[in-house]
């Protein structure tokens, strides 16, 4: 026979904890997405004007690449 102290505990996080976890995951996902969007153009420009492609970063080439 089970005593009153051995009641099964509810499974899963509380609603407040679940909301906090979802907010943290959302914030993390946004950081990844916008981090990629922010750094990818910089990386692309760096690679475009690397010496192996022979482009010089003058005004005409930069506007042409953009």
PDB file of N, H, CA, C and O in Angstrom:
ATOM      1  N   UNK A   1       0.838  -1.158   0.000  1.00  0.00           N
ATOM      2  CA  UNK A   1       0.000   0.000   0.000  1.00  0.00           C
ATOM      3  C   UNK A   1       0.899   1.241   0.000  1.00  0.00           C
ATOM      4  O   UNK A   1       1.886   1.277   0.734  1.00  0.00           O
ATOM      5  N   UNK A   2       0.578   2.255  -0.805  1.00  0.00           N
ATOM      6  H   UNK A   2      -0.225   2.226  -1.401  1.00  0.00           H
ATOM      7  CA  UNK A   2       1.388   3.451  -0.943  1.00  0.00           C
ATOM      8  C   UNK A   2       0.975   4.473   0.095  1.00  0.00           C
ATOM      9  O   UNK A   2      -0.209   4.632   0.393  1.00  0.00           O
ATOM     10  N   UNK A   3       1.967   5.165   0.645  1.00  0.00           N
ATOM     11  H   UNK A   3       2.929   5.036   0.403  1.00  0.00           H
ATOM     12  CA  UNK A   3       1.676   6.215   1.607  1.00  0.00           C
ATOM     13  C   UNK A   3       1.423   7.520   0.868  1.00  0.00           C
ATOM     14  O   UNK A   3       1.654   7.602  -0.339  1.00  0.00           O
ATOM     15  N   UNK A   4       0.951   8.539   1.576  1.00  0.00           N
ATOM     16  H   UNK A   4       0.763   8.472   2.556  1.00  0.00           H
ATOM     17  CA  UNK A   4       0.644   9.834   0.980  1.00  0.00           C
ATOM     18  C   UNK A   4       1.913  10.534   0.500  1.00  0.00           C
ATOM     19  O   UNK A   4       1.853  11.359  -0.412  1.00  0.00           O
ATOM     20  N   UNK A   5       3.072  10.214   1.109  1.00  0.00           N
ATOM     21  H   UNK A   5       3.121   9.544   1.850  1.00  0.00           H
ATOM     22  CA  UNK A   5       4.329  10.844   0.712  1.00  0.00           C
ATOM     23  C   UNK A   5       4.895  10.277  -0.587  1.00  0.00           C
ATOM     24  O   UNK A   5       5.793  10.881  -1.174  1.00  0.00           O
ATOM     25  N   UNK A   6       4.402   9.153  -1.042  1.00  0.00           N
ATOM     26  H   UNK A   6       3.672   8.663  -0.565  1.00  0.00           H
ATOM     27  CA  UNK A   6       4.975   8.529  -2.230  1.00  0.00           C
ATOM     28  C   UNK A   6       4.116   8.769  -3.471  1.00  0.00           C
ATOM     29  O   UNK A   6       4.085   7.940  -4.381  1.00  0.00           O
ATOM     30  N   UNK A   7       3.429   9.889  -3.501  1.00  0.00           N
ATOM     31  H   UNK A   7       3.454  10.562  -2.762  1.00  0.00           H
ATOM     32  CA  UNK A   7       2.635  10.257  -4.670  1.00  0.00           C
ATOM     33  C   UNK A   7       3.577  10.426  -5.867  1.00  0.00           C
ATOM     34  O   UNK A   7       4.668  10.974  -5.713  1.00  0.00           O
ATOM     35  N   UNK A   8       3.186   9.978  -7.021  1.00  0.00           N
ATOM     36  H   UNK A   8       2.299   9.533  -7.146  1.00  0.00           H
ATOM     37  CA  UNK A   8       4.057  10.182  -8.188  1.00  0.00           C
ATOM     38  C   UNK A   8       4.133  11.669  -8.534  1.00  0.00           C
ATOM     39  O   UNK A   8       3.125  12.375  -8.513  1.00  0.00           O
ATOM     40  N   UNK A   9       5.313  12.120  -8.843  1.00  0.00           N
ATOM     41  H   UNK A   9       6.131  11.546  -8.859  1.00  0.00           H
ATOM     42  CA  UNK A   9       5.475  13.531  -9.188  1.00  0.00           C
ATOM     43  C   UNK A   9       5.069  13.727 -10.651  1.00  0.00           C
ATOM     44  O   UNK A   9       5.199  12.810 -11.463  1.00  0.00           O
ATOM     45  N   UNK A  10       4.587  14.904 -10.979  1.00  0.00           N
ATOM     46  H   UNK A  10       4.483  15.649 -10.320  1.00  0.00           H
ATOM     47  CA  UNK A  10       4.218  15.148 -12.380  1.00  0.00           C
ATOM     48  C   UNK A  10       5.454  15.068 -13.267  1.00  0.00           C
ATOM     49  O   UNK A  10       6.548  15.455 -12.857  1.00  0.00           O
ATOM     50  N   UNK A  11       5.276  14.573 -14.459  1.00  0.00           N
ATOM     51  H   UNK A  11       4.387  14.258 -14.792  1.00  0.00           H
ATOM     52  CA  UNK A  11       6.413  14.465 -15.379  1.00  0.00           C
ATOM     53  C   UNK A  11       6.513  15.721 -16.225  1.00  0.00           C
ATOM     54  O   UNK A  11       5.513  16.379 -16.510  1.00  0.00           O
ATOM     55  N   UNK A  12       7.715  16.035 -16.613  1.00  0.00           N
ATOM     56  H   UNK A  12       8.528  15.500 -16.382  1.00  0.00           H
ATOM     57  CA  UNK A  12       7.929  17.188 -17.474  1.00  0.00           C
ATOM     58  C   UNK A  12       8.115  18.450 -16.666  1.00  0.00           C
ATOM     59  O   UNK A  12       7.839  18.488 -15.467  1.00  0.00           O
ATOM     60  N   UNK A  13       8.583  19.474 -17.335  1.00  0.00           N
ATOM     61  H   UNK A  13       8.807  19.442 -18.309  1.00  0.00           H
ATOM     62  CA  UNK A  13       8.825  20.738 -16.648  1.00  0.00           C
ATOM     63  C   UNK A  13       7.532  21.483 -16.368  1.00  0.00           C
ATOM     64  O   UNK A  13       6.497  21.216 -16.979  1.00  0.00           O
ATOM     65  N   UNK A  14       7.606  22.411 -15.444  1.00  0.00           N
ATOM     66  H   UNK A  14       8.447  22.628 -14.947  1.00  0.00           H
ATOM     67  CA  UNK A  14       6.453  23.242 -15.156  1.00  0.00           C
ATOM     68  C   UNK A  14       6.205  24.158 -16.355  1.00  0.00           C
ATOM     69  O   UNK A  14       7.116  24.361 -17.157  1.00  0.00           O
ATOM     70  N   UNK A  15       5.010  24.712 -16.500  1.00  0.00           N
ATOM     71  H   UNK A  15       4.270  24.546 -15.848  1.00  0.00           H
ATOM     72  CA  UNK A  15       4.750  25.612 -17.633  1.00  0.00           C
ATOM     73  C   UNK A  15       5.713  26.793 -17.691  1.00  0.00           C
ATOM     74  O   UNK A  15       6.116  27.207 -18.778  1.00  0.00           O
ATOM     75  N   UNK A  16       6.084  27.334 -16.544  1.00  0.00           N
ATOM     76  H   UNK A  16       5.756  26.998 -15.661  1.00  0.00           H
ATOM     77  CA  UNK A  16       7.017  28.460 -16.531  1.00  0.00           C
ATOM     78  C   UNK A  16       8.393  28.025 -17.020  1.00  0.00           C
ATOM     79  O   UNK A  16       9.042  28.752 -17.772  1.00  0.00           O
ATOM     80  N   UNK A  17       8.841  26.850 -16.602  1.00  0.00           N
ATOM     81  H   UNK A  17       8.314  26.259 -15.991  1.00  0.00           H
ATOM     82  CA  UNK A  17      10.143  26.344 -17.036  1.00  0.00           C
ATOM     83  C   UNK A  17      10.122  26.016 -18.524  1.00  0.00           C
ATOM     84  O   UNK A  17      11.102  26.263 -19.226  1.00  0.00           O
ATOM     85  N   UNK A  18       9.021  25.466 -19.007  1.00  0.00           N
ATOM     86  H   UNK A  18       8.225  25.266 -18.437  1.00  0.00           H
ATOM     87  CA  UNK A  18       8.905  25.146 -20.427  1.00  0.00           C
ATOM     88  C   UNK A  18       8.945  26.432 -21.257  1.00  0.00           C
ATOM     89  O   UNK A  18       9.568  26.462 -22.319  1.00  0.00           O
ATOM     90  N   UNK A  19       8.294  27.480 -20.788  1.00  0.00           N
ATOM     91  H   UNK A  19       7.788  27.456 -19.926  1.00  0.00           H
ATOM     92  CA  UNK A  19       8.309  28.760 -21.504  1.00  0.00           C
ATOM     93  C   UNK A  19       9.719  29.340 -21.527  1.00  0.00           C
ATOM     94  O   UNK A  19      10.156  29.877 -22.544  1.00  0.00           O
ATOM     95  N   UNK A  20      10.420  29.233 -20.418  1.00  0.00           N
ATOM     96  H   UNK A  20      10.065  28.797 -19.591  1.00  0.00           H
ATOM     97  CA  UNK A  20      11.792  29.730 -20.350  1.00  0.00           C
ATOM     98  C   UNK A  20      12.709  28.954 -21.278  1.00  0.00           C
ATOM     99  O   UNK A  20      13.583  29.536 -21.919  1.00  0.00           O
ATOM    100  N   UNK A  21      12.515  27.641 -21.354  1.00  0.00           N
ATOM    101  H   UNK A  21      11.805  27.168 -20.833  1.00  0.00           H
ATOM    102  CA  UNK A  21      13.332  26.820 -22.249  1.00  0.00           C
ATOM    103  C   UNK A  21      13.054  27.163 -23.706  1.00  0.00           C
ATOM    104  O   UNK A  21      13.985  27.249 -24.507  1.00  0.00           O
ATOM    105  N   UNK A  22      11.798  27.357 -24.060  1.00  0.00           N
ATOM    106  H   UNK A  22      11.041  27.287 -23.410  1.00  0.00           H
ATOM    107  CA  UNK A  22      11.448  27.707 -25.433  1.00  0.00           C
ATOM    108  C   UNK A  22      12.030  29.075 -25.793  1.00  0.00           C
ATOM    109  O   UNK A  22      12.514  29.271 -26.908  1.00  0.00           O
ATOM    110  N   UNK A  23      11.984  30.006 -24.862  1.00  0.00           N
ATOM    111  H   UNK A  23      11.591  29.847 -23.957  1.00  0.00           H
ATOM    112  CA  UNK A  23      12.534  31.339 -25.118  1.00  0.00           C
ATOM    113  C   UNK A  23      14.048  31.258 -25.320  1.00  0.00           C
ATOM    114  O   UNK A  23      14.597  31.928 -26.194  1.00  0.00           O
ATOM    115  N   UNK A  24      14.709  30.450 -24.522  1.00  0.00           N
ATOM    116  H   UNK A  24      14.263  29.905 -23.811  1.00  0.00           H
ATOM    117  CA  UNK A  24      16.156  30.305 -24.647  1.00  0.00           C
ATOM    118  C   UNK A  24      16.522  29.658 -25.979  1.00  0.00           C
ATOM    119  O   UNK A  24      17.471  30.085 -26.636  1.00  0.00           O
ATOM    120  N   UNK A  25      15.780  28.635 -26.378  1.00  0.00           N
ATOM    121  H   UNK A  25      15.009  28.288 -25.844  1.00  0.00           H
ATOM    122  CA  UNK A  25      16.036  27.993 -27.661  1.00  0.00           C
ATOM    123  C   UNK A  25      15.781  28.951 -28.827  1.00  0.00           C
ATOM    124  O   UNK A  25      16.537  28.975 -29.798  1.00  0.00           O
ATOM    125  N   UNK A  26      14.715  29.733 -28.721  1.00  0.00           N
ATOM    126  H   UNK A  26      14.100  29.713 -27.932  1.00  0.00           H
ATOM    127  CA  UNK A  26      14.403  30.700 -29.773  1.00  0.00           C
ATOM    128  C   UNK A  26      15.509  31.739 -29.883  1.00  0.00           C
ATOM    129  O   UNK A  26      15.946  32.069 -30.985  1.00  0.00           O
ATOM    130  N   UNK A  27      15.953  32.244 -28.770  1.00  0.00           N
ATOM    131  H   UNK A  27      15.599  31.976 -27.875  1.00  0.00           H
ATOM    132  CA  UNK A  27      17.027  33.236 -28.767  1.00  0.00           C
ATOM    133  C   UNK A  27      18.313  32.645 -29.343  1.00  0.00           C
ATOM    134  O   UNK A  27      19.014  33.302 -30.113  1.00  0.00           O
ATOM    135  N   UNK A  28      18.611  31.428 -28.976  1.00  0.00           N
ATOM    136  H   UNK A  28      18.041  30.894 -28.351  1.00  0.00           H
ATOM    137  CA  UNK A  28      19.796  30.763 -29.518  1.00  0.00           C
ATOM    138  C   UNK A  28      19.710  30.563 -31.017  1.00  0.00           C
ATOM    139  O   UNK A  28      20.691  30.771 -31.731  1.00  0.00           O
ATOM    140  N   UNK A  29      18.537  30.159 -31.501  1.00  0.00           N
ATOM    141  H   UNK A  29      17.740  29.990 -30.920  1.00  0.00           H
ATOM    142  CA  UNK A  29      18.351  29.961 -32.939  1.00  0.00           C
ATOM    143  C   UNK A  29      18.481  31.281 -33.686  1.00  0.00           C
ATOM    144  O   UNK A  29      19.091  31.328 -34.754  1.00  0.00           O
ATOM    145  N   UNK A  30      17.923  32.341 -33.144  1.00  0.00           N
ATOM    146  H   UNK A  30      17.427  32.303 -32.277  1.00  0.00           H
ATOM    147  CA  UNK A  30      18.050  33.653 -33.785  1.00  0.00           C
ATOM    148  C   UNK A  30      19.510  34.097 -33.839  1.00  0.00           C
ATOM    149  O   UNK A  30      19.949  34.690 -34.825  1.00  0.00           O
ATOM    150  N   UNK A  31      20.245  33.811 -32.791  1.00  0.00           N
ATOM    151  H   UNK A  31      19.888  33.330 -31.990  1.00  0.00           H
ATOM    152  CA  UNK A  31      21.669  34.159 -32.781  1.00  0.00           C
ATOM    153  C   UNK A  31      22.432  33.440 -33.867  1.00  0.00           C
ATOM    154  O   UNK A  31      23.305  34.028 -34.505  1.00  0.00           O
ATOM    155  N   UNK A  32      22.116  32.174 -34.088  1.00  0.00           N
ATOM    156  H   UNK A  32      21.407  31.696 -33.570  1.00  0.00           H
ATOM    157  CA  UNK A  32      22.785  31.410 -35.138  1.00  0.00           C
ATOM    158  C   UNK A  32      22.426  31.969 -36.506  1.00  0.00           C
ATOM    159  O   UNK A  32      23.307  32.184 -37.338  1.00  0.00           O
ATOM    160  N   UNK A  33      21.150  32.205 -36.745  1.00  0.00           N
ATOM    161  H   UNK A  33      20.434  32.031 -36.068  1.00  0.00           H
ATOM    162  CA  UNK A  33      20.700  32.696 -38.046  1.00  0.00           C
ATOM    163  C   UNK A  33      21.283  34.070 -38.345  1.00  0.00           C
ATOM    164  O   UNK A  33      21.890  34.271 -39.397  1.00  0.00           O
ATOM    165  N   UNK A  34      21.104  35.013 -37.432  1.00  0.00           N
ATOM    166  H   UNK A  34      20.611  34.850 -36.578  1.00  0.00           H
ATOM    167  CA  UNK A  34      21.581  36.360 -37.698  1.00  0.00           C
ATOM    168  C   UNK A  34      23.100  36.448 -37.611  1.00  0.00           C
ATOM    169  O   UNK A  34      23.695  37.328 -38.233  1.00  0.00           O
ATOM    170  N   UNK A  35      23.725  35.582 -36.873  1.00  0.00           N
ATOM    171  H   UNK A  35      23.241  34.868 -36.367  1.00  0.00           H
ATOM    172  CA  UNK A  35      25.187  35.523 -36.876  1.00  0.00           C
ATOM    173  C   UNK A  35      25.700  35.113 -38.235  1.00  0.00           C
ATOM    174  O   UNK A  35      26.667  35.685 -38.739  1.00  0.00           O
ATOM    175  N   UNK A  36      25.049  34.109 -38.840  1.00  0.00           N
ATOM    176  H   UNK A  36      24.264  33.645 -38.430  1.00  0.00           H
ATOM    177  CA  UNK A  36      25.424  33.685 -40.189  1.00  0.00           C
ATOM    178  C   UNK A  36      25.170  34.780 -41.202  1.00  0.00           C
ATOM    179  O   UNK A  36      26.010  35.033 -42.065  1.00  0.00           O
ATOM    180  N   UNK A  37      24.030  35.430 -41.108  1.00  0.00           N
ATOM    181  H   UNK A  37      23.347  35.225 -40.407  1.00  0.00           H
ATOM    182  CA  UNK A  37      23.698  36.498 -42.051  1.00  0.00           C
ATOM    183  C   UNK A  37      24.693  37.644 -41.921  1.00  0.00           C
ATOM    184  O   UNK A  37      25.053  38.276 -42.914  1.00  0.00           O
ATOM    185  N   UNK A  38      25.133  37.908 -40.706  1.00  0.00           N
ATOM    186  H   UNK A  38      24.841  37.394 -39.899  1.00  0.00           H
ATOM    187  CA  UNK A  38      26.057  39.014 -40.485  1.00  0.00           C
ATOM    188  C   UNK A  38      27.479  38.728 -40.934  1.00  0.00           C
ATOM    189  O   UNK A  38      28.168  39.634 -41.402  1.00  0.00           O
ATOM    190  N   UNK A  39      27.936  37.482 -40.803  1.00  0.00           N
ATOM    191  H   UNK A  39      27.376  36.745 -40.423  1.00  0.00           H
ATOM    192  CA  UNK A  39      29.328  37.186 -41.129  1.00  0.00           C
ATOM    193  C   UNK A  39      29.514  36.615 -42.523  1.00  0.00           C
ATOM    194  O   UNK A  39      30.608  36.729 -43.076  1.00  0.00           O
ATOM    195  N   UNK A  40      28.508  36.016 -43.107  1.00  0.00           N
ATOM    196  H   UNK A  40      27.620  35.924 -42.658  1.00  0.00           H
ATOM    197  CA  UNK A  40      28.660  35.413 -44.431  1.00  0.00           C
ATOM    198  C   UNK A  40      29.070  36.416 -45.500  1.00  0.00           C
ATOM    199  O   UNK A  40      29.965  36.113 -46.289  1.00  0.00           O
ATOM    200  N   UNK A  41      28.452  37.609 -45.566  1.00  0.00           N
ATOM    201  H   UNK A  41      27.725  37.855 -44.925  1.00  0.00           H
ATOM    202  CA  UNK A  41      28.904  38.576 -46.578  1.00  0.00           C
ATOM    203  C   UNK A  41      30.358  38.998 -46.380  1.00  0.00           C
ATOM    204  O   UNK A  41      31.077  39.220 -47.355  1.00  0.00           O
ATOM    205  N   UNK A  42      30.789  39.108 -45.143  1.00  0.00           N
ATOM    206  H   UNK A  42      30.205  38.927 -44.352  1.00  0.00           H
ATOM    207  CA  UNK A  42      32.189  39.473 -44.884  1.00  0.00           C
ATOM    208  C   UNK A  42      33.127  38.388 -45.388  1.00  0.00           C
ATOM    209  O   UNK A  42      34.151  38.677 -46.008  1.00  0.00           O
ATOM    210  N   UNK A  43      32.775  37.150 -45.120  1.00  0.00           N
ATOM    211  H   UNK A  43      31.943  36.915 -44.617  1.00  0.00           H
ATOM    212  CA  UNK A  43      33.584  36.027 -45.579  1.00  0.00           C
ATOM    213  C   UNK A  43      33.590  35.969 -47.110  1.00  0.00           C
ATOM    214  O   UNK A  43      34.634  35.735 -47.719  1.00  0.00           O
ATOM    215  N   UNK A  44      32.434  36.181 -47.723  1.00  0.00           N
ATOM    216  H   UNK A  44      31.586  36.371 -47.228  1.00  0.00           H
ATOM    217  CA  UNK A  44      32.336  36.141 -49.184  1.00  0.00           C
ATOM    218  C   UNK A  44      33.212  37.218 -49.817  1.00  0.00           C
ATOM    219  O   UNK A  44      33.907  36.955 -50.798  1.00  0.00           O
ATOM    220  N   UNK A  45      33.181  38.423 -49.263  1.00  0.00           N
ATOM    221  H   UNK A  45      32.616  38.636 -48.466  1.00  0.00           H
ATOM    222  CA  UNK A  45      34.018  39.497 -49.800  1.00  0.00           C
ATOM    223  C   UNK A  45      35.504  39.177 -49.619  1.00  0.00           C
ATOM    224  O   UNK A  45      36.312  39.429 -50.513  1.00  0.00           O
ATOM    225  N   UNK A  46      35.854  38.629 -48.475  1.00  0.00           N
ATOM    226  H   UNK A  46      35.198  38.424 -47.748  1.00  0.00           H
ATOM    227  CA  UNK A  46      37.251  38.269 -48.222  1.00  0.00           C
ATOM    228  C   UNK A  46      37.716  37.245 -49.251  1.00  0.00           C
ATOM    229  O   UNK A  46      38.804  37.374 -49.811  1.00  0.00           O
ATOM    230  N   UNK A  47      36.905  36.240 -49.497  1.00  0.00           N
ATOM    231  H   UNK A  47      36.021  36.135 -49.042  1.00  0.00           H
ATOM    232  CA  UNK A  47      37.267  35.202 -50.456  1.00  0.00           C
ATOM    233  C   UNK A  47      37.287  35.737 -51.881  1.00  0.00           C
ATOM    234  O   UNK A  47      38.150  35.360 -52.674  1.00  0.00           O
ATOM    235  N   UNK A  48      36.349  36.609 -52.210  1.00  0.00           N
ATOM    236  H   UNK A  48      35.648  36.915 -51.566  1.00  0.00           H
ATOM    237  CA  UNK A  48      36.276  37.157 -53.568  1.00  0.00           C
ATOM    238  C   UNK A  48      37.540  37.912 -53.926  1.00  0.00           C
ATOM    239  O   UNK A  48      38.016  37.817 -55.057  1.00  0.00           O
ATOM    240  N   UNK A  49      38.082  38.649 -52.995  1.00  0.00           N
ATOM    241  H   UNK A  49      37.695  38.726 -52.076  1.00  0.00           H
ATOM    242  CA  UNK A  49      39.261  39.465 -53.274  1.00  0.00           C
ATOM    243  C   UNK A  49      40.563  38.811 -52.815  1.00  0.00           C
ATOM    244  O   UNK A  49      41.577  39.491 -52.652  1.00  0.00           O
ATOM    245  N   UNK A  50      40.538  37.503 -52.610  1.00  0.00           N
ATOM    246  H   UNK A  50      39.715  36.951 -52.743  1.00  0.00           H
ATOM    247  CA  UNK A  50      41.785  36.815 -52.275  1.00  0.00           C
ATOM    248  C   UNK A  50      42.668  36.777 -53.527  1.00  0.00           C
ATOM    249  O   UNK A  50      42.148  36.810 -54.642  1.00  0.00           O
ATOM    250  N   UNK A  51      43.972  36.708 -53.366  1.00  0.00           N
ATOM    251  H   UNK A  51      44.395  36.680 -52.460  1.00  0.00           H
ATOM    252  CA  UNK A  51      44.896  36.796 -54.498  1.00  0.00           C
ATOM    253  C   UNK A  51      44.684  35.725 -55.580  1.00  0.00           C
ATOM    254  O   UNK A  51      45.015  35.957 -56.743  1.00  0.00           O
ATOM    255  N   UNK A  52      44.153  34.594 -55.225  1.00  0.00           N
ATOM    256  H   UNK A  52      43.883  34.405 -54.280  1.00  0.00           H
ATOM    257  CA  UNK A  52      44.011  33.514 -56.210  1.00  0.00           C
ATOM    258  C   UNK A  52      43.003  33.834 -57.314  1.00  0.00           C
ATOM    259  O   UNK A  52      43.036  33.197 -58.367  1.00  0.00           O
ATOM    260  N   UNK A  53      42.116  34.796 -57.104  1.00  0.00           N
ATOM    261  H   UNK A  53      42.089  35.313 -56.249  1.00  0.00           H
ATOM    262  CA  UNK A  53      41.130  35.158 -58.127  1.00  0.00           C
ATOM    263  C   UNK A  53      41.549  36.374 -58.956  1.00  0.00           C
ATOM    264  O   UNK A  53      40.942  36.648 -59.992  1.00  0.00           O
ATOM    265  N   UNK A  54      42.547  37.084 -58.529  1.00  0.00           N
ATOM    266  H   UNK A  54      43.040  36.861 -57.688  1.00  0.00           H
ATOM    267  CA  UNK A  54      43.095  38.187 -59.309  1.00  0.00           C
ATOM    268  C   UNK A  54      42.278  39.464 -59.324  1.00  0.00           C
ATOM    269  O   UNK A  54      42.570  40.355 -60.122  1.00  0.00           O
ATOM    270  N   UNK A  55      41.283  39.590 -58.490  1.00  0.00           N
ATOM    271  H   UNK A  55      41.046  38.866 -57.842  1.00  0.00           H
ATOM    272  CA  UNK A  55      40.513  40.832 -58.411  1.00  0.00           C
ATOM    273  C   UNK A  55      41.170  41.774 -57.410  1.00  0.00           C
ATOM    274  O   UNK A  55      41.634  41.354 -56.350  1.00  0.00           O
ATOM    275  N   UNK A  56      41.201  43.040 -57.763  1.00  0.00           N
ATOM    276  H   UNK A  56      40.825  43.382 -58.625  1.00  0.00           H
ATOM    277  CA  UNK A  56      41.693  44.038 -56.817  1.00  0.00           C
ATOM    278  C   UNK A  56      40.487  44.719 -56.177  1.00  0.00           C
ATOM    279  O   UNK A  56      39.483  44.948 -56.852  1.00  0.00           O
ATOM    280  N   UNK A  57      40.567  45.042 -54.903  1.00  0.00           N
ATOM    281  H   UNK A  57      41.382  44.857 -54.355  1.00  0.00           H
ATOM    282  CA  UNK A  57      39.422  45.658 -54.230  1.00  0.00           C
ATOM    283  C   UNK A  57      39.289  47.143 -54.533  1.00  0.00           C
ATOM    284  O   UNK A  57      39.240  47.963 -53.615  1.00  0.00           O
ATOM    285  N   UNK A  58      39.231  47.493 -55.804  1.00  0.00           N
ATOM    286  H   UNK A  58      39.271  46.827 -56.549  1.00  0.00           H
ATOM    287  CA  UNK A  58      39.004  48.887 -56.163  1.00  0.00           C
ATOM    288  C   UNK A  58      37.509  49.140 -56.275  1.00  0.00           C
ATOM    289  O   UNK A  58      36.711  48.209 -56.168  1.00  0.00           O
ATOM    290  N   UNK A  59      37.130  50.375 -56.485  1.00  0.00           N
ATOM    291  H   UNK A  59      37.778  51.131 -56.571  1.00  0.00           H
ATOM    292  CA  UNK A  59      35.723  50.765 -56.471  1.00  0.00           C
ATOM    293  C   UNK A  59      34.888  49.986 -57.492  1.00  0.00           C
ATOM    294  O   UNK A  59      33.799  49.513 -57.165  1.00  0.00           O
ATOM    295  N   UNK A  60      35.376  49.854 -58.691  1.00  0.00           N
ATOM    296  H   UNK A  60      36.260  50.238 -58.957  1.00  0.00           H
ATOM    297  CA  UNK A  60      34.628  49.154 -59.748  1.00  0.00           C
ATOM    298  C   UNK A  60      34.411  47.688 -59.435  1.00  0.00           C
ATOM    299  O   UNK A  60      33.323  47.158 -59.661  1.00  0.00           O
ATOM    300  N   UNK A  61      35.454  47.016 -58.909  1.00  0.00           N
ATOM    301  H   UNK A  61      36.337  47.446 -58.725  1.00  0.00           H
ATOM    302  CA  UNK A  61      35.320  45.600 -58.579  1.00  0.00           C
ATOM    303  C   UNK A  61      34.369  45.368 -57.420  1.00  0.00           C
ATOM    304  O   UNK A  61      33.569  44.432 -57.442  1.00  0.00           O
ATOM    305  N   UNK A  62      34.455  46.223 -56.403  1.00  0.00           N
ATOM    306  H   UNK A  62      35.104  46.983 -56.385  1.00  0.00           H
ATOM    307  CA  UNK A  62      33.567  46.072 -55.251  1.00  0.00           C
ATOM    308  C   UNK A  62      32.113  46.268 -55.673  1.00  0.00           C
ATOM    309  O   UNK A  62      31.247  45.480 -55.293  1.00  0.00           O
ATOM    310  N   UNK A  63      31.842  47.309 -56.452  1.00  0.00           N
ATOM    311  H   UNK A  63      32.545  47.948 -56.760  1.00  0.00           H
ATOM    312  CA  UNK A  63      30.467  47.517 -56.920  1.00  0.00           C
ATOM    313  C   UNK A  63      30.019  46.368 -57.829  1.00  0.00           C
ATOM    314  O   UNK A  63      28.863  45.949 -57.779  1.00  0.00           O
ATOM    315  N   UNK A  64      30.921  45.869 -58.644  1.00  0.00           N
ATOM    316  H   UNK A  64      31.860  46.209 -58.684  1.00  0.00           H
ATOM    317  CA  UNK A  64      30.594  44.751 -59.519  1.00  0.00           C
ATOM    318  C   UNK A  64      30.229  43.493 -58.757  1.00  0.00           C
ATOM    319  O   UNK A  64      29.286  42.790 -59.122  1.00  0.00           O
ATOM    320  N   UNK A  65      30.970  43.208 -57.704  1.00  0.00           N
ATOM    321  H   UNK A  65      31.736  43.779 -57.408  1.00  0.00           H
ATOM    322  CA  UNK A  65      30.682  42.030 -56.884  1.00  0.00           C
ATOM    323  C   UNK A  65      29.373  42.197 -56.119  1.00  0.00           C
ATOM    324  O   UNK A  65      28.591  41.254 -55.988  1.00  0.00           O
ATOM    325  N   UNK A  66      29.145  43.413 -55.615  1.00  0.00           N
ATOM    326  H   UNK A  66      29.780  44.178 -55.722  1.00  0.00           H
ATOM    327  CA  UNK A  66      27.903  43.653 -54.864  1.00  0.00           C
ATOM    328  C   UNK A  66      26.714  43.525 -55.785  1.00  0.00           C
ATOM    329  O   UNK A  66      25.574  43.690 -55.349  1.00  0.00           O
TER     330      UNK A  66
END
